[in-house]
């Protein structure tokens, strides 16, 4: 009797899976037969929570992913670095303190903390770092610095932007580069009315503007162009007239921005700086020797939020800066090389070691902004299934946003690319793991892909 009952349950499960597969196949083919998908490529893969195959439409075909690429970076970082990993920013000094005067330089250095000065975390906002730094200087008995304020941004290499990122993206907030010292997520905001700049979120250090904005339309169609170390920024495109719109850009030199702000903090606090405020990369540009931050004479050690909290925002708000910082960190930690190529190489090795066919994962960055990323939907599902079995899964899963259709999944959006990858529990209790990617679709793609995924509800 027990064997008969078990057989009946198995039969019901198989029939149910077949019915779901048939519905998915019809919805998928309806999309691919539509006028918007004439030249489109689709990669779609669905399994149950145990990895049992349910449906595939060219699931092993690599396509440009956009931000669902982040599921690979987040998983590798959580396992490799640990969910309690923190970045560290320190302040130290060279020379000696005599009569409340520092006869030497004041240094601020970091191992690339992407959250330094971020507004997202309670107790980690810019004013928190300011207070702790100024208090540390005062507690050391310093009221005058006879040397320079040196921002030591030398922890990573000089390449701040992954190769392959489109020029149209670099000056916008989502195209911010990665530095040895990051500040305020390397982002600034401008309040613009029509074509007129009204205010900045904070004074942007040493940047001159070319303004080619036009008014028209009902939404923000502007682009900002800045390059690392550049002192000139261009904004063009179109903004609606008659109202103030906030446009966000990428800070072209975050270490110098921090230097300028710390210099002002010192002045406001009655601490005299007789030298200049510089960064090590700026010294090198000027043909001078970079100055190493002393290992001793440390007056402040400032820890970042833990990695699980960083990954939460990385996935929830799709912060590209976090992904590329994690890539550089993985390269530095595992290969002794903080270059993007080294970190990407490690990322691919990591997922290959977890059983993913390396031909299905061609990573170009850690965030998905590069159109040179090519990943198969099946590979994304395999990564999601692997994550589900790990001790860090709760931190990982927590970051997945709830989308418009009520499903918890990471989305990706880029020109002519739309993707979703995630987990879903249906009304009947069945649990699915899925990925769907479409390239070159003539339309938004989001609504169409969600219609297919709604079959799983």
C-alpha positions as CSV (number, residue, x, y, z in Angstrom):
1,X,0.0,0.0,0.0
2,X,2.8,2.4,0.9
3,X,4.6,1.6,-2.4
4,X,1.3,2.3,-4.3
5,X,0.8,5.6,-2.5
6,X,4.4,6.7,-3.2
7,X,4.0,5.8,-6.8
8,X,0.8,7.8,-7.0
9,X,2.5,10.9,-5.5
10,X,5.4,10.6,-7.9
11,X,3.0,10.3,-10.9
12,X,1.2,13.4,-9.7
13,X,4.4,15.3,-9.4
14,X,5.6,14.3,-12.9
15,X,2.2,15.3,-14.4
16,X,2.3,18.6,-12.6
17,X,5.8,19.3,-13.8
18,X,4.8,18.4,-17.4
19,X,1.8,20.8,-17.2
20,X,4.0,23.6,-15.9
21,X,6.5,22.9,-18.7
22,X,3.8,23.0,-21.3
23,X,2.5,26.3,-20.1
24,X,6.0,27.8,-20.0
25,X,6.6,26.5,-23.5
26,X,3.5,28.1,-24.8
27,X,4.1,31.4,-23.1
28,X,7.7,31.4,-24.3
29,X,6.9,30.6,-27.9
30,X,4.1,33.2,-27.9
31,X,6.7,35.8,-27.0
32,X,9.2,34.6,-29.5
33,X,6.6,34.7,-32.2
34,X,5.6,38.3,-31.4
35,X,6.7,41.2,-33.6
36,X,9.0,42.6,-30.9
37,X,11.0,39.4,-30.8
38,X,11.8,39.0,-34.6
39,X,15.5,39.4,-34.1
40,X,15.6,38.4,-30.4
41,X,17.6,35.8,-28.5
42,X,16.2,34.2,-25.4
43,X,17.8,32.0,-22.8
44,X,15.4,30.5,-20.2
45,X,15.9,27.8,-17.6
46,X,13.7,26.5,-14.7
47,X,14.3,23.9,-12.1
48,X,12.7,22.9,-8.8
49,X,14.5,23.8,-5.5
50,X,16.4,20.4,-5.6
51,X,17.8,21.1,-9.1
52,X,15.4,18.8,-11.0
53,X,15.0,20.1,-14.5
54,X,11.5,21.5,-15.4
55,X,11.9,23.7,-18.5
56,X,14.6,25.0,-20.9
57,X,14.5,27.3,-23.9
58,X,18.1,27.6,-25.2
59,X,19.1,27.6,-21.5
60,X,22.8,26.9,-22.3
61,X,23.1,29.8,-24.7
62,X,25.2,32.7,-23.4
63,X,23.6,36.1,-23.7
64,X,24.4,39.6,-22.3
65,X,22.9,39.5,-18.8
66,X,22.9,43.1,-17.5
67,X,22.6,43.1,-13.7
68,X,21.7,39.5,-13.1
69,X,25.5,39.1,-13.4
70,X,25.6,40.3,-9.8
71,X,24.3,37.0,-8.5
72,X,27.7,35.4,-9.3
73,X,29.8,38.2,-7.8
74,X,27.7,38.3,-4.6
75,X,27.8,34.5,-4.0
76,X,31.6,34.3,-4.7
77,X,32.3,37.2,-2.3
78,X,30.2,35.8,0.5
79,X,31.8,32.4,0.4
80,X,35.4,33.6,-0.3
81,X,35.5,36.6,2.1
82,X,32.9,35.6,4.6
83,X,29.7,37.4,5.5
84,X,31.4,39.2,8.4
85,X,34.2,40.6,6.3
86,X,34.8,44.3,6.7
87,X,36.8,46.9,4.9
88,X,39.1,49.2,6.9
89,X,40.0,52.9,6.6
90,X,42.8,54.2,8.8
91,X,44.3,57.6,9.7
92,X,47.9,57.7,10.7
93,X,50.8,60.2,10.7
94,X,54.4,60.5,9.8
95,X,57.0,62.5,11.8
96,X,56.2,63.4,15.4
97,X,53.9,65.5,17.6
98,X,55.6,68.2,19.6
99,X,53.8,71.0,21.4
100,X,50.4,70.1,19.8
101,X,52.0,70.4,16.3
102,X,52.3,67.4,14.0
103,X,55.7,67.8,12.4
104,X,54.8,65.5,9.5
105,X,52.0,64.4,7.2
106,X,48.5,63.3,8.2
107,X,47.4,60.2,6.1
108,X,44.0,58.6,5.4
109,X,44.3,55.2,3.7
110,X,41.9,52.4,2.9
111,X,41.6,49.0,1.3
112,X,38.9,50.2,-1.0
113,X,35.9,50.5,1.3
114,X,33.0,51.2,-1.1
115,X,30.7,52.3,1.7
116,X,32.9,55.1,3.1
117,X,30.7,58.1,3.5
118,X,27.6,56.2,2.1
119,X,24.2,57.5,3.1
120,X,22.6,54.0,3.1
121,X,23.8,52.8,6.5
122,X,22.9,54.1,9.9
123,X,26.1,55.1,11.9
124,X,28.2,55.1,8.7
125,X,27.2,58.4,7.0
126,X,29.7,61.1,6.1
127,X,29.1,63.0,9.3
128,X,29.9,59.9,11.3
129,X,33.3,59.5,9.6
130,X,33.9,63.2,10.0
131,X,33.3,63.1,13.8
132,X,35.4,60.1,14.4
133,X,38.3,61.5,12.3
134,X,38.3,64.9,14.0
135,X,37.9,63.4,17.4
136,X,40.9,61.1,16.8
137,X,43.0,64.1,15.7
138,X,42.1,66.1,18.7
139,X,42.5,63.2,21.1
140,X,46.1,62.8,19.7
141,X,46.8,66.4,20.9
142,X,47.1,67.8,17.4
143,X,45.9,71.4,16.7
144,X,48.4,72.1,13.9
145,X,49.7,70.0,11.0
146,X,52.9,71.4,9.5
147,X,52.9,68.9,6.6
148,X,50.4,67.7,4.1
149,X,47.1,65.9,4.2
150,X,47.7,62.8,2.1
151,X,44.9,60.6,0.8
152,X,46.6,57.2,0.2
153,X,44.6,55.7,-2.6
154,X,47.3,53.2,-3.6
155,X,45.7,49.9,-2.4
156,X,44.3,49.1,-5.8
157,X,45.9,49.7,-9.2
158,X,45.3,52.8,-11.3
159,X,42.6,51.3,-13.5
160,X,39.3,52.5,-12.0
161,X,36.9,51.5,-14.8
162,X,36.5,47.9,-16.2
163,X,37.5,47.6,-19.8
164,X,34.4,47.4,-22.0
165,X,32.1,49.8,-20.2
166,X,30.3,52.1,-22.6
167,X,31.4,55.7,-22.6
168,X,27.8,56.8,-22.3
169,X,27.7,55.2,-18.8
170,X,31.0,56.4,-17.2
171,X,29.9,59.8,-16.0
172,X,26.5,58.7,-14.6
173,X,26.2,57.5,-11.0
174,X,25.8,53.9,-12.1
175,X,29.1,54.1,-14.0
176,X,31.3,55.2,-11.0
177,X,34.8,53.8,-10.9
178,X,36.6,52.0,-8.1
179,X,39.4,53.7,-6.2
180,X,41.7,52.7,-3.4
181,X,39.7,55.4,-1.5
182,X,36.0,55.7,-2.4
183,X,33.9,58.4,-0.9
184,X,30.1,59.0,-0.9
185,X,29.8,56.0,-3.2
186,X,31.6,58.1,-5.8
187,X,28.3,59.8,-6.6
188,X,27.1,63.4,-6.6
189,X,23.7,64.9,-7.3
190,X,22.8,68.1,-9.2
191,X,19.4,69.8,-8.9
192,X,18.6,71.2,-12.4
193,X,15.7,73.4,-13.4
194,X,15.4,73.3,-17.2
195,X,19.0,73.8,-18.2
196,X,20.1,75.7,-15.1
197,X,22.1,74.2,-12.3
198,X,20.5,75.1,-9.0
199,X,22.6,73.2,-6.5
200,X,24.9,70.3,-5.9
201,X,24.5,67.7,-3.1
202,X,28.0,68.8,-2.0
203,X,30.6,71.1,-3.6
204,X,32.3,69.1,-6.3
205,X,36.1,69.7,-6.1
206,X,37.9,71.1,-9.2
207,X,35.3,70.3,-11.9
208,X,34.4,72.6,-14.7
209,X,31.2,72.1,-16.7
210,X,30.1,72.1,-20.3
211,X,26.3,72.3,-20.4
212,X,24.6,71.2,-23.6
213,X,21.2,70.4,-22.0
214,X,18.0,71.1,-23.8
215,X,14.5,71.2,-22.4
216,X,11.6,69.0,-23.6
217,X,9.8,65.8,-22.9
218,X,8.5,64.6,-19.6
219,X,11.4,62.5,-18.1
220,X,15.1,62.7,-17.5
221,X,16.9,62.0,-20.8
222,X,20.2,63.5,-19.8
223,X,23.7,62.0,-19.8
224,X,26.7,63.1,-17.8
225,X,30.2,62.4,-19.2
226,X,33.2,62.4,-16.8
227,X,36.4,60.5,-16.9
228,X,38.7,59.4,-14.0
229,X,41.0,62.3,-13.0
230,X,39.3,64.6,-15.4
231,X,38.6,68.2,-14.4
232,X,36.0,68.8,-17.2
233,X,32.5,67.3,-17.1
234,X,29.9,67.4,-19.9
235,X,26.1,67.1,-19.5
236,X,23.8,66.8,-22.5
237,X,20.5,65.4,-23.5
238,X,17.1,66.6,-22.5
239,X,15.3,67.4,-19.2
240,X,11.7,68.5,-18.8
241,X,11.2,72.2,-18.4
242,X,9.5,74.1,-15.6
243,X,10.5,71.8,-12.8
244,X,13.6,70.9,-10.8
245,X,15.0,67.4,-11.6
246,X,17.8,65.7,-9.7
247,X,20.5,64.2,-11.9
248,X,23.2,61.9,-10.4
249,X,26.7,61.6,-11.7
250,X,30.0,59.8,-11.0
251,X,32.7,61.8,-9.1
252,X,35.7,62.0,-11.4
253,X,38.3,61.9,-8.5
254,X,36.9,60.6,-5.2
255,X,40.2,60.7,-3.3
256,X,40.7,64.4,-4.1
257,X,37.1,65.1,-3.2
258,X,37.7,63.5,0.2
259,X,40.9,65.5,0.6
260,X,39.0,68.8,-0.1
261,X,36.3,67.9,2.4
262,X,38.7,66.8,5.2
263,X,40.7,70.0,4.6
264,X,37.5,72.0,5.3
265,X,36.7,69.8,8.3
266,X,40.1,70.6,9.8
267,X,39.5,74.4,9.2
268,X,36.0,74.3,10.8
269,X,37.5,72.4,13.8
270,X,40.3,74.9,14.4
271,X,43.0,72.5,13.3
272,X,45.5,74.3,11.1
273,X,46.9,72.6,8.0
274,X,49.9,74.5,6.6
275,X,50.6,72.1,3.8
276,X,48.3,71.0,0.9
277,X,45.7,68.3,0.5
278,X,46.7,65.7,-2.1
279,X,46.2,62.1,-3.1
280,X,48.9,59.6,-4.0
281,X,47.6,59.2,-7.5
282,X,47.7,63.0,-8.0
283,X,51.3,63.0,-6.8
284,X,52.2,60.3,-9.3
285,X,50.4,62.3,-12.1
286,X,52.7,65.2,-11.2
287,X,55.7,63.0,-11.5
288,X,56.3,62.8,-7.8
289,X,56.8,59.8,-5.5
290,X,53.8,58.3,-3.8
291,X,53.9,58.5,0.0
292,X,53.3,55.4,2.0
293,X,51.0,55.6,4.9
294,X,52.9,54.7,8.1
295,X,51.9,51.3,9.7
296,X,52.5,52.8,13.1
297,X,51.2,56.1,14.6
298,X,47.6,55.0,13.7
299,X,45.1,57.3,15.3
300,X,41.9,56.0,13.8
301,X,40.7,52.6,12.6
302,X,37.3,52.8,10.9
303,X,35.5,49.6,9.9
304,X,32.9,49.3,7.2
305,X,29.5,47.6,7.6
306,X,29.9,43.8,7.3
307,X,29.8,42.1,3.9
308,X,26.3,40.7,4.4
309,X,25.0,44.3,4.7
310,X,27.0,45.4,1.6
311,X,25.7,42.5,-0.4
312,X,22.1,43.4,0.6
313,X,22.4,46.8,-1.0
314,X,24.5,45.5,-3.9
315,X,21.6,43.2,-4.9
316,X,18.7,45.3,-3.7
317,X,19.7,48.6,-5.4
318,X,22.1,47.1,-8.0
319,X,25.1,49.2,-7.0
320,X,27.7,48.7,-9.7
321,X,30.5,50.3,-7.6
322,X,30.0,47.5,-5.0
323,X,30.4,44.8,-7.6
324,X,33.5,46.1,-9.1
325,X,35.1,46.8,-5.7
326,X,34.3,43.1,-4.7
327,X,36.0,42.0,-8.0
328,X,39.2,44.0,-7.2
329,X,39.1,42.7,-3.6
330,X,38.8,39.1,-4.7
331,X,41.7,39.6,-7.1
332,X,43.8,41.2,-4.4
333,X,42.9,38.6,-1.7
334,X,43.1,35.4,-3.8
335,X,45.7,36.3,-6.5
336,X,47.7,39.1,-5.0
337,X,46.6,41.3,-7.9
338,X,43.9,44.0,-7.6
339,X,43.3,44.3,-11.3
340,X,39.9,43.7,-12.9
341,X,41.3,40.9,-15.1
342,X,42.6,39.1,-12.0
343,X,39.4,39.4,-10.1
344,X,37.3,38.3,-13.1
345,X,39.6,35.3,-13.6
346,X,39.1,34.3,-10.0
347,X,35.3,34.7,-10.4
348,X,35.2,32.3,-13.3
349,X,37.5,29.8,-11.6
350,X,35.2,29.9,-8.5
351,X,32.0,29.0,-10.4
352,X,33.8,26.5,-12.6
353,X,34.8,24.7,-9.3
354,X,31.2,24.6,-8.3
355,X,30.3,22.6,-11.4
356,X,29.3,25.3,-13.9
357,X,30.5,24.7,-17.5
358,X,33.0,27.5,-18.1
359,X,31.6,27.8,-21.7
360,X,28.4,29.2,-20.2
361,X,30.1,32.0,-18.2
362,X,32.1,34.7,-19.9
363,X,32.4,37.4,-17.3
364,X,33.7,40.9,-18.3
365,X,33.0,42.7,-14.9
366,X,31.4,42.1,-11.6
367,X,28.2,44.2,-12.0
368,X,26.8,43.4,-15.5
369,X,27.2,46.9,-16.9
370,X,29.6,45.7,-19.6
371,X,27.7,44.4,-22.7
372,X,30.6,42.0,-23.1
373,X,29.3,39.7,-20.3
374,X,27.8,36.6,-21.8
375,X,26.1,34.1,-19.4
376,X,23.6,31.2,-19.9
377,X,20.3,31.1,-18.0
378,X,21.2,27.5,-17.0
379,X,24.4,28.8,-15.4
380,X,22.5,31.4,-13.4
381,X,20.1,28.7,-12.1
382,X,23.1,26.5,-11.1
383,X,24.6,29.4,-9.2
384,X,21.3,30.1,-7.4
385,X,20.9,26.4,-6.5
386,X,24.5,26.3,-5.1
387,X,23.9,29.4,-3.0
388,X,20.7,27.8,-1.6
389,X,22.8,25.1,0.1
390,X,25.3,27.4,1.7
391,X,25.4,28.9,5.2
392,X,25.5,32.4,3.8
393,X,22.3,31.9,1.8
394,X,20.0,34.0,4.1
395,X,22.2,37.1,3.6
396,X,22.2,36.4,-0.2
397,X,18.5,35.8,-0.5
398,X,17.6,38.8,1.6
399,X,19.1,41.1,-1.0
400,X,16.9,39.9,-3.9
401,X,14.2,42.6,-4.6
402,X,10.5,41.9,-4.8
403,X,9.5,42.7,-8.4
404,X,6.3,44.1,-9.8
405,X,4.7,40.6,-10.2
406,X,5.4,39.7,-6.6
407,X,8.3,37.4,-7.3
408,X,11.6,37.7,-5.4
409,X,14.2,38.0,-8.1
410,X,17.2,40.1,-9.3
411,X,16.5,42.0,-12.5
412,X,18.9,43.3,-15.2
413,X,18.2,46.1,-17.6
414,X,20.4,47.5,-20.4
415,X,19.8,48.7,-23.9
416,X,17.9,45.8,-25.7
417,X,18.6,43.5,-22.7
418,X,16.3,42.4,-19.9
419,X,16.8,39.6,-17.5
420,X,15.4,38.1,-14.2
421,X,16.9,35.4,-12.0
422,X,15.6,34.3,-8.6
423,X,13.5,32.0,-6.4
424,X,9.7,31.6,-6.2
425,X,7.3,29.6,-4.1
426,X,4.0,29.0,-5.9
427,X,0.6,29.0,-4.4
428,X,0.6,25.2,-4.3
429,X,3.8,25.3,-2.3
430,X,6.1,24.2,-5.1
431,X,9.5,26.0,-5.1
432,X,11.2,27.1,-8.4
433,X,14.6,28.5,-9.3
434,X,14.8,30.2,-12.6
435,X,16.6,32.6,-15.0
436,X,15.3,34.3,-18.1
437,X,17.4,36.5,-20.4
438,X,16.4,38.3,-23.6
439,X,18.6,40.2,-25.9
440,X,17.7,42.5,-28.8
441,X,14.0,42.7,-27.9
442,X,12.1,45.6,-29.5
443,X,10.2,46.8,-26.5
444,X,10.6,47.1,-22.7
445,X,10.9,43.3,-22.3
446,X,10.1,43.5,-18.6
447,X,6.3,43.0,-18.9
448,X,6.7,40.2,-21.4
449,X,9.2,38.3,-19.4
450,X,7.1,38.6,-16.2
451,X,4.1,37.2,-18.1
452,X,6.1,34.1,-18.8
453,X,7.3,33.9,-15.2
454,X,3.8,34.3,-13.9
455,X,3.1,30.8,-15.1
456,X,5.1,29.7,-12.0
457,X,2.8,31.5,-9.6
